[in-house]
Protein backbone atom coordinates (compact mmCIF):
# COMPACT_ATOMS: atom_id res chain seq x y z
CA UNK A 1 0.00 0.00 0.00
CA UNK A 2 2.99 2.34 -0.06
CA UNK A 3 3.97 4.61 -2.95
CA UNK A 4 7.57 4.48 -4.13
CA UNK A 5 8.41 8.18 -3.75
CA UNK A 6 11.47 8.08 -6.02
CA UNK A 7 9.56 6.33 -8.81
CA UNK A 8 6.56 8.66 -8.43
CA UNK A 9 8.85 11.70 -8.74
CA UNK A 10 10.52 10.26 -11.84
CA UNK A 11 7.10 9.70 -13.45
CA UNK A 12 5.65 13.06 -12.43
CA UNK A 13 5.06 15.81 -14.93
CA UNK A 14 7.36 18.84 -14.64
CA UNK A 15 4.24 21.00 -15.02
CA UNK A 16 2.14 21.79 -11.97
CA UNK A 17 -1.35 23.08 -12.47
CA UNK A 18 -2.39 25.92 -10.22
CA UNK A 19 -5.12 24.94 -7.77
CA UNK A 20 -7.48 27.67 -6.67
CA UNK A 21 -7.72 27.92 -2.88
CA UNK A 22 -9.54 30.02 -0.35
CA UNK A 23 -7.66 31.51 2.61
CA UNK A 24 -9.85 29.36 4.92
CA UNK A 25 -8.95 26.09 3.15
CA UNK A 26 -6.80 23.63 5.12
CA UNK A 27 -3.10 24.04 4.39
CA UNK A 28 -1.02 22.45 7.11
CA UNK A 29 -1.47 20.01 9.96
CA UNK A 30 0.76 20.01 13.04
CA UNK A 31 0.56 17.85 16.11
CA UNK A 32 0.98 19.19 19.63
CA UNK A 33 3.93 17.80 21.58
CA UNK A 34 1.88 15.61 23.87
CA UNK A 35 3.64 17.06 26.93
CA UNK A 36 0.52 17.19 29.10
CA UNK A 37 -1.77 14.79 27.22
CA UNK A 38 -1.88 12.78 24.01
CA UNK A 39 -0.73 14.75 20.93
CA UNK A 40 -3.56 16.54 19.15
CA UNK A 41 -3.82 17.55 15.51
CA UNK A 42 -3.94 21.30 14.90
CA UNK A 43 -5.12 22.35 11.45
CA UNK A 44 -3.98 25.65 9.95
CA UNK A 45 -5.45 27.44 6.95
CA UNK A 46 -3.74 29.52 4.26
CA UNK A 47 -3.61 32.60 6.50
CA UNK A 48 -1.02 30.77 8.62
CA UNK A 49 2.08 31.87 6.64
CA UNK A 50 0.91 35.50 6.61
CA UNK A 51 0.85 35.61 10.39
CA UNK A 52 4.61 35.01 10.45
CA UNK A 53 5.59 38.14 8.55
CA UNK A 54 5.42 40.24 11.74
CA UNK A 55 7.78 38.12 13.90
CA UNK A 56 10.19 37.60 11.00
CA UNK A 57 10.37 41.31 10.23
CA UNK A 58 10.19 42.85 13.69
CA UNK A 59 11.42 40.13 16.06
CA UNK A 60 14.08 38.39 13.99
CA UNK A 61 14.75 41.56 11.97
CA UNK A 62 15.22 39.63 8.72
CA UNK A 63 16.31 41.80 5.83
CA UNK A 64 15.37 41.63 2.17
CA UNK A 65 18.24 39.86 0.39
CA UNK A 66 19.61 38.77 3.79
CA UNK A 67 20.46 35.25 4.95
CA UNK A 68 18.63 33.79 7.95
CA UNK A 69 19.45 30.71 10.01
CA UNK A 70 17.12 29.14 12.58
CA UNK A 71 18.07 26.18 14.72
CA UNK A 72 15.02 23.93 14.65
CA UNK A 73 14.35 20.37 13.64
CA UNK A 74 11.75 20.01 10.89
CA UNK A 75 9.64 17.93 13.25
CA UNK A 76 8.79 21.09 15.20
CA UNK A 77 6.45 23.91 14.19
CA UNK A 78 9.31 26.34 14.76
CA UNK A 79 10.90 24.98 11.58
CA UNK A 80 8.16 26.62 9.52
CA UNK A 81 7.40 29.74 11.54
CA UNK A 82 11.02 30.32 12.51
CA UNK A 83 12.71 29.80 9.18
CA UNK A 84 10.40 29.60 6.22
CA UNK A 85 7.16 31.51 5.82
CA UNK A 86 7.71 34.95 7.32
CA UNK A 87 11.34 35.03 6.24
CA UNK A 88 10.60 34.23 2.59
CA UNK A 89 7.65 36.60 2.52
CA UNK A 90 10.02 39.35 3.73
CA UNK A 91 12.40 38.56 0.85
CA UNK A 92 15.09 36.92 2.97
CA UNK A 93 16.92 33.74 1.97
CA UNK A 94 16.95 30.97 4.54
CA UNK A 95 19.82 28.64 5.27
CA UNK A 96 19.38 25.08 6.43
CA UNK A 97 22.26 23.59 8.37
CA UNK A 98 21.87 19.87 9.02
CA UNK A 99 23.87 18.27 11.81
CA UNK A 100 23.81 15.09 13.85
CA UNK A 101 24.95 16.68 17.10
CA UNK A 102 24.71 20.31 18.19
CA UNK A 103 28.08 22.06 18.27
CA UNK A 104 28.16 25.78 19.10
CA UNK A 105 31.54 26.19 17.45
CA UNK A 106 30.29 24.56 14.25
CA UNK A 107 27.21 26.82 14.22
CA UNK A 108 29.31 29.97 14.60
CA UNK A 109 31.69 28.72 11.90
CA UNK A 110 28.74 28.31 9.52
CA UNK A 111 27.44 31.78 10.42
CA UNK A 112 30.82 33.34 9.64
CA UNK A 113 31.50 31.27 6.50
CA UNK A 114 28.17 31.95 4.77
CA UNK A 115 27.51 35.48 6.02
CA UNK A 116 24.35 34.73 8.00
CA UNK A 117 23.00 38.05 9.20
CA UNK A 118 19.98 36.95 11.28
CA UNK A 119 19.74 33.99 13.63
CA UNK A 120 17.00 32.37 15.66
CA UNK A 121 17.29 29.50 18.14
CA UNK A 122 15.53 28.09 21.17
CA UNK A 123 16.54 29.66 24.52
CA UNK A 124 18.55 26.55 25.42
CA UNK A 125 20.88 27.17 22.47
CA UNK A 126 21.40 30.82 23.42
CA UNK A 127 22.13 29.88 27.05
CA UNK A 128 24.74 27.40 25.87
CA UNK A 129 26.33 29.93 23.50
CA UNK A 130 26.48 32.51 26.31
CA UNK A 131 28.00 30.05 28.81
CA UNK A 132 30.65 29.12 26.26
CA UNK A 133 31.37 32.82 25.50
CA UNK A 134 30.76 32.10 21.83
CA UNK A 135 28.26 34.87 21.11
CA UNK A 136 30.94 37.49 21.77
CA UNK A 137 32.94 36.10 18.83
CA UNK A 138 29.98 35.81 16.46
CA UNK A 139 29.71 38.37 13.63
CA UNK A 140 25.95 38.96 13.84
CA UNK A 141 25.52 42.52 15.02
CA UNK A 142 22.50 44.05 16.76
CA UNK A 143 19.75 45.15 14.38
CA UNK A 144 19.73 48.78 13.27
CA UNK A 145 17.18 51.04 14.91
CA UNK A 146 13.94 51.40 12.95
CA UNK A 147 11.92 54.57 12.71
N, C-alpha and C positions, 0 to 999 in steps of 0.2 A: 503493500500500500504506500510505499514511499516513492517520491519523485527523485530521480537522479539529477541533482542540481546542475552539475557540469554538463550533462547531455542536454538538459532543457535550455541552458544558456546557449549552447552551440547551435541548437535548432531554432532559437528565437529570432524573430525579425529584428533588424536594426532600427526599424521604424516603430515609434510608440505613438499611438493615437491619444489625443488629448481627451480626458474624461471630464465632463462638466460636473462640478461639485458645488455644494452650498456650504457656507461657513459653518453651519450646524451639523454637517455630515460627520460621521465618525472618521477619525484620521489615525489615531494612535492609541494603543492600549498598554498601560503600565500595570505592574502589580505592586502593591504595598510590600514593605519589607517583612511583615509578619512578626514584628518585634513584640507586639502585645497580644496578637491573636493570629489566626490563620491569614495568609496573604489574601488580599482582595483586589479584584480587577478594577482599574480606574480608567474610564474611557475619556479621551480628549477629542474635541472637534478641531476643525481647521483654523479656529481662532488661536489655538494653543501656541503656534510659533510666534504670532504677533505679540503676544504678551511678554515675550523675552527680549524684545527690542530695548525696553527701558532698562533692565538690569545690565544688559550688555553694554549699552551706551553710557549709562550714568554710574553704574557700580563698578564694572570691569574697565570702563573707559576705553573700550576698543576703538580703534581708529580706522577710517576708510583706508584701504591699501596697507593696513598693518598686518601683523602676524600674532595670533593668539594661541596660547597653550593652556589647556585645562587638564588637571590630573583627575581623571575619573574613568572607571571601568565602564564599558558600554552596557553592562548589566544594570547600571543605575540610571535613574532619570537625569541626574546631573550631567550625564554624557550628552544629552540633547539640549538641555536648557543652559548648560555651562560652556558648551563649545560648538554648537552648531547653529541653531535657529537665529537667535538674536544677533550673533556675531556675523553670520552671512548676510542677514538683512541689513546690517550696518555697513556692509562692504568690506569686512575684514576677512582675511584668509585665516583658516584654522590649521593648526599643526597637530598631528596625532603622533605621539611617541609611545611605542609599545615596549614594554619591559616585563621581565619575569619577576623581578624583585626590585622594590623601590630603593633607589640610591640617590640621596640628595646631591652628591657630587656629579653624578651622571646627568641629572636634571639640569643643574646649572651649566654644565658643559654644553648641553643641547641648546639652552637658552642663548648662550654666548655665540655658539657656532652658527645658528640659523637666524639670529637677530630677532628673537621673539621680543615683542615690546609690550604685551599684556599677558598676565598669568593669573590663573584661578586654581585654587586647590582647597581641599577640605581643611578645616582648622588643625587637624592632627599633623598634616604635612607642614603647615606654617610653623607650628610649635617645634617640630623636629628641626626645620631649617634654622630657626632662631637659636635653639640650644646648641646647634653645631656651628653657629656664627657664619653660616653660609650666605644668608641674605645680604650681609654687608659687602660681599664680594660679587654680588649679582648685578648685571648691568641695567636691569629694569629700573627706571627712575620714576619718581612720583608723577602722577598725571599733572598736566598743566591746569592752571585755574581756568574755569569756564565763566563767562559772563552770563 
